Amino acid sequence: MVSYPELSAEQQSDLPELLKPASRLPAMFEDSTHELWLCKTVDGPKILKVCNHKSLKNSSFWQGMNGLFNLQFPESLGYMDVAYTLLSKHSPLAIPEPTAYQASVFVLSDFIQGQDVEASFVTAVMVEQLAEHLAALHHVKQKNWGALHQAKFSSQDWSTRLAQTLTGLIKLHPNELPSELVAKALKQALNSQIDDFVPAMIDLRWDQFLHQQGEISAVVDLDAFVFAPRALEFVMLEYLLNDSQAEIFKARYLKDHTMPDLSGVRIAYRLLLFLMNVLGEEDIDVWMASPTRFFTPVLV
């Protein structure tokens, strides 16, 4: 009998039978927190994600996610059905359905055909699809925030927890950060007032999506979805999109929503994302100098 890699006999006792040994897939990053395997099973192809606890210990991203949102990753792997149910209901993109999962250990999901989206080959159609995807999710508003399966924090908690998370990550950062920048970020954090929270992917990157024939077909990594402020996702989008793509995105998004105002939170959110190492940038000056692509018109 062919066995699933990295899983005990008990853990795989109820999984669909493998037709052949699983194939290891290359990790996207050196510090990836999962090992990925393509599994050909009697129920069709599946993707097995096994948590790499060794790399997780040094992950500033998951320290930030757990500190701010109380996600409790990797225990949150035991709630993949919650993420799938919410996203598949509201997103126009395909979402991989989990077949089986165990907290802190693994997720086995349906395989979705497609290739990873590469930033250098993003088309205008893909940008519009990204805007449609986010616009659809941003209709799902609620007053509480945090993990999808346990969004227990109130809007009044956001500013305090954000400032506390920034302070904690700054202490863990290996390099000294400009004191003026830190002061501005903490001031913005403590002054931020958020009324509504939406499902948001905090590690929003093009490689989290698949495409077929030049169109986005699926979003495949559900681990870092939480209820968060819209503006946090838009600050991430300023790094993800170039100027022309930002205009395309904005035109499509405005059909469903107004734009969030980033002016009072941009510094705090940028510093948070830097400290969480979302894109791997190590130079704080380069990171903070990235163009500001979304502006809220001033009413006169």
C-alpha positions as CSV (number, residue, x, y, z in Angstrom):
1,M,0.0,0.0,0.0
2,V,1.3,3.5,-0.9
3,S,1.5,5.8,2.0
4,Y,1.1,9.6,2.3
5,P,4.4,11.4,3.0
6,E,5.0,12.8,6.5
7,L,1.8,11.5,7.9
8,S,1.3,8.7,10.5
9,A,-0.7,5.6,9.8
10,E,-3.5,7.0,12.0
11,Q,-3.5,10.4,10.3
12,Q,-3.9,8.9,6.9
13,S,-6.3,6.0,7.8
14,D,-9.3,7.8,6.4
15,L,-7.7,9.5,3.5
16,P,-8.5,8.4,-0.1
17,E,-6.1,5.6,-1.3
18,L,-3.1,6.7,-3.3
19,L,-2.6,5.3,-6.8
20,K,1.1,6.1,-6.8
21,P,3.7,7.7,-4.5
22,A,3.1,11.4,-4.0
23,S,5.3,13.9,-5.9
24,R,7.1,16.6,-3.9
25,L,6.4,20.2,-5.2
26,P,9.1,22.9,-4.9
27,A,8.7,25.4,-2.1
28,M,8.0,28.9,-3.2
29,F,10.3,30.4,-0.5
30,E,13.3,29.2,1.6
31,D,11.3,29.7,4.8
32,S,8.0,28.2,3.5
33,T,5.9,26.9,6.3
34,H,4.5,24.0,4.4
35,E,5.8,21.0,2.4
36,L,3.6,20.5,-0.7
37,W,2.9,17.2,-2.4
38,L,0.8,16.3,-5.5
39,C,-1.2,13.2,-4.7
40,K,-2.9,11.0,-7.3
41,T,-5.8,9.3,-5.4
42,V,-8.8,7.1,-6.2
43,D,-10.9,10.3,-5.7
44,G,-8.8,12.3,-8.1
45,P,-5.7,14.5,-7.7
46,K,-5.2,16.2,-4.4
47,I,-2.7,18.6,-2.9
48,L,-1.2,17.7,0.5
49,K,0.2,20.5,2.6
50,V,2.2,19.4,5.7
51,C,3.1,22.0,8.2
52,N,6.9,22.6,8.6
53,H,7.2,23.4,12.3
54,K,10.9,24.1,12.1
55,S,10.5,27.0,9.6
56,L,7.4,28.2,11.5
57,K,9.4,29.0,14.6
58,N,11.4,31.7,12.7
59,S,8.5,33.1,10.7
60,S,7.9,36.8,11.4
61,F,4.9,36.6,9.2
62,W,3.1,34.1,11.4
63,Q,4.3,35.8,14.5
64,G,2.5,38.9,13.3
65,M,-0.6,37.0,12.2
66,N,-0.9,35.2,15.6
67,G,0.0,38.3,17.5
68,L,-2.5,40.7,15.8
69,F,-5.3,38.4,14.7
70,N,-5.0,35.6,17.3
71,L,-5.1,33.2,14.4
72,Q,-3.3,30.5,16.3
73,F,-1.6,29.1,13.3
74,P,-0.9,26.2,12.7
75,E,-3.7,25.1,15.0
76,S,-6.0,27.1,12.6
77,L,-5.4,24.4,9.9
78,G,-8.2,22.6,11.7
79,Y,-10.7,25.2,10.5
80,M,-10.0,25.1,6.8
81,D,-13.7,24.2,6.2
82,V,-14.6,27.7,7.5
83,A,-12.3,29.5,5.1
84,Y,-13.5,27.3,2.2
85,T,-17.2,27.8,2.9
86,L,-16.9,31.6,3.2
87,L,-14.7,32.1,0.2
88,S,-16.4,29.7,-2.2
89,K,-19.7,31.4,-1.4
90,H,-18.6,34.9,-2.2
91,S,-15.5,34.8,-4.5
92,P,-16.0,34.5,-8.3
93,L,-12.7,32.4,-8.3
94,A,-12.4,28.7,-7.7
95,I,-11.4,27.7,-4.2
96,P,-9.8,24.3,-3.4
97,E,-12.2,22.2,-1.3
98,P,-10.5,20.5,1.7
99,T,-10.9,16.7,1.7
100,A,-9.3,16.3,5.2
101,Y,-7.3,18.4,7.7
102,Q,-5.8,18.2,11.1
103,A,-4.9,21.1,13.4
104,S,-1.2,21.8,13.4
105,V,-0.4,19.0,10.9
106,F,-1.9,19.0,7.4
107,V,-4.5,19.9,4.9
108,L,-5.5,17.7,1.9
109,S,-7.4,19.6,-0.7
110,D,-8.7,19.2,-4.2
111,F,-6.2,19.9,-7.0
112,I,-7.2,22.8,-9.2
113,Q,-5.7,22.9,-12.7
114,G,-3.7,25.9,-13.6
115,Q,-0.3,27.6,-13.4
116,D,1.0,30.0,-10.8
117,V,0.4,33.7,-11.7
118,E,3.7,35.5,-12.2
119,A,3.9,39.2,-11.6
120,S,5.8,39.8,-14.8
121,F,3.0,38.3,-16.9
122,V,0.0,39.8,-15.3
123,T,-2.6,41.1,-17.8
124,A,-5.2,43.8,-17.6
125,V,-7.8,41.1,-17.4
126,M,-6.1,39.5,-14.4
127,V,-6.1,42.9,-12.6
128,E,-9.8,43.3,-13.3
129,Q,-10.4,39.8,-12.0
130,L,-8.4,40.5,-8.8
131,A,-10.6,43.6,-8.3
132,E,-13.8,41.6,-8.8
133,H,-12.5,39.0,-6.3
134,L,-11.7,41.6,-3.6
135,A,-14.9,43.6,-4.3
136,A,-17.0,40.5,-3.8
137,L,-15.3,39.7,-0.5
138,H,-15.5,43.3,0.7
139,H,-19.3,43.0,0.5
140,V,-19.0,40.7,3.5
141,K,-18.7,43.3,6.3
142,Q,-18.9,42.8,10.0
143,K,-18.1,44.6,13.2
144,N,-15.8,42.0,14.7
145,W,-12.4,41.0,13.4
146,G,-9.7,38.3,13.8
147,A,-9.6,34.7,12.7
148,L,-12.3,33.6,10.3
149,H,-13.4,30.9,12.6
150,Q,-13.3,33.1,15.7
151,A,-13.5,36.8,14.9
152,K,-13.9,37.8,18.5
153,F,-12.3,41.3,18.6
154,S,-14.4,44.5,18.6
155,S,-13.6,47.6,16.5
156,Q,-12.3,49.2,19.7
157,D,-9.6,46.5,20.0
158,W,-8.0,47.2,16.6
159,S,-5.8,50.3,17.5
160,T,-4.5,48.8,20.7
161,R,-3.6,45.4,19.3
162,L,-2.1,46.9,16.2
163,A,0.2,49.1,18.3
164,Q,1.1,46.2,20.5
165,T,1.9,43.9,17.5
166,L,4.1,46.6,15.9
167,T,5.9,47.1,19.2
168,G,6.5,43.3,19.6
169,L,7.7,42.9,16.0
170,I,10.0,45.9,16.3
171,K,11.7,44.2,19.3
172,L,12.2,41.0,17.3
173,H,13.5,42.8,14.2
174,P,17.3,42.2,13.7
175,N,18.0,45.8,12.5
176,E,17.3,49.1,14.2
177,L,14.5,51.1,12.6
178,P,14.3,54.9,12.2
179,S,12.9,56.3,15.5
180,E,10.9,58.9,13.7
181,L,9.2,56.3,11.5
182,V,8.4,54.1,14.4
183,A,6.9,57.0,16.3
184,K,4.7,58.0,13.3
185,A,3.6,54.4,12.8
186,L,2.6,53.9,16.4
187,K,0.8,57.2,16.5
188,Q,-1.2,56.2,13.4
189,A,-1.9,52.8,14.9
190,L,-3.3,54.2,18.2
191,N,-5.4,56.8,16.3
192,S,-6.9,54.4,13.8
193,Q,-10.6,53.9,14.0
194,I,-12.2,51.1,12.0
195,D,-15.9,50.5,11.8
196,D,-16.1,47.5,9.4
197,F,-14.0,44.4,8.8
198,V,-13.9,42.2,5.7
199,P,-12.3,38.9,4.7
200,A,-8.7,39.8,3.7
201,M,-5.7,37.8,2.6
202,I,-2.8,39.4,4.5
203,D,-0.1,37.7,2.3
204,L,-1.8,38.9,-0.9
205,R,0.6,38.1,-3.7
206,W,0.1,37.0,-7.3
207,D,1.6,33.6,-6.7
208,Q,-1.3,32.8,-4.4
209,F,-3.5,32.6,-7.6
210,L,-3.6,30.2,-10.5
211,H,-4.3,31.1,-14.1
212,Q,-5.5,29.3,-17.3
213,Q,-5.2,30.9,-20.7
214,G,-4.4,34.3,-19.4
215,E,-7.2,34.5,-16.9
216,I,-7.1,33.9,-13.1
217,S,-8.8,30.6,-12.3
218,A,-8.4,30.1,-8.6
219,V,-7.0,31.4,-5.3
220,V,-5.3,28.4,-3.7
221,D,-3.7,29.5,-0.4
222,L,-6.3,30.0,2.3
223,D,-4.1,30.0,5.4
224,A,-3.8,33.8,6.0
225,F,-7.4,34.9,5.4
226,V,-8.8,36.8,8.4
227,F,-11.3,39.5,9.1
228,A,-9.3,42.8,8.8
229,P,-9.7,46.4,7.7
230,R,-10.1,46.9,3.9
231,A,-7.3,49.5,4.0
232,L,-4.7,46.9,5.1
233,E,-5.3,45.0,1.9
234,F,-5.1,48.2,-0.2
235,V,-1.8,49.1,1.3
236,M,-0.6,45.7,0.2
237,L,-2.0,46.3,-3.3
238,E,0.2,49.4,-3.6
239,Y,3.1,47.0,-3.6
240,L,1.5,44.4,-5.8
241,L,0.3,46.7,-8.6
242,N,2.1,49.2,-10.8
243,D,0.6,52.6,-11.7
244,S,-1.3,51.4,-14.8
245,Q,-2.6,48.3,-13.0
246,A,-3.7,50.4,-10.0
247,E,-5.9,52.5,-12.4
248,I,-7.4,49.4,-13.9
249,F,-8.0,47.9,-10.5
250,K,-9.6,51.1,-9.1
251,A,-11.9,51.5,-12.1
252,R,-13.3,48.0,-11.6
253,Y,-13.5,48.2,-7.8
254,L,-15.3,51.6,-7.8
255,K,-18.3,49.8,-9.6
256,D,-19.0,48.1,-6.2
257,H,-17.4,50.2,-3.5
258,T,-15.8,53.6,-2.6
259,M,-12.1,53.6,-2.0
260,P,-10.8,53.4,1.5
261,D,-8.8,56.3,2.9
262,L,-5.2,55.2,3.4
263,S,-3.8,58.6,4.5
264,G,-4.2,58.0,8.2
265,V,-3.0,54.4,8.3
266,R,-0.5,53.9,5.4
267,I,2.7,54.3,7.5
268,A,1.4,52.0,10.3
269,Y,0.3,49.3,7.8
270,R,3.4,49.5,5.7
271,L,5.6,49.1,8.7
272,L,3.5,46.1,9.9
273,L,3.8,44.4,6.5
274,F,7.5,45.1,6.4
275,L,8.1,43.6,9.8
276,M,6.0,40.6,8.8
277,N,8.3,40.2,5.7
278,V,5.4,39.8,3.4
279,L,7.4,40.3,0.2
280,G,10.9,39.7,1.5
281,E,12.2,43.3,1.3
282,E,14.9,43.9,3.9
283,D,15.6,47.6,3.4
284,I,13.1,49.8,5.3
285,D,13.9,52.9,3.3
286,V,13.2,51.2,0.0
287,W,10.0,49.7,1.4
288,M,8.6,52.9,2.8
289,A,9.5,54.8,-0.4
290,S,7.3,52.7,-2.6
291,P,4.8,54.8,-4.6
292,T,1.4,55.6,-3.1
293,R,-1.0,54.5,-5.8
294,F,-4.4,54.9,-4.1
295,F,-5.7,58.3,-3.1
296,T,-9.1,59.2,-1.7
297,P,-10.4,62.4,-3.3
298,V,-10.8,65.4,-1.0
299,L,-14.3,66.8,-1.0
300,V,-14.5,70.6,-1.3
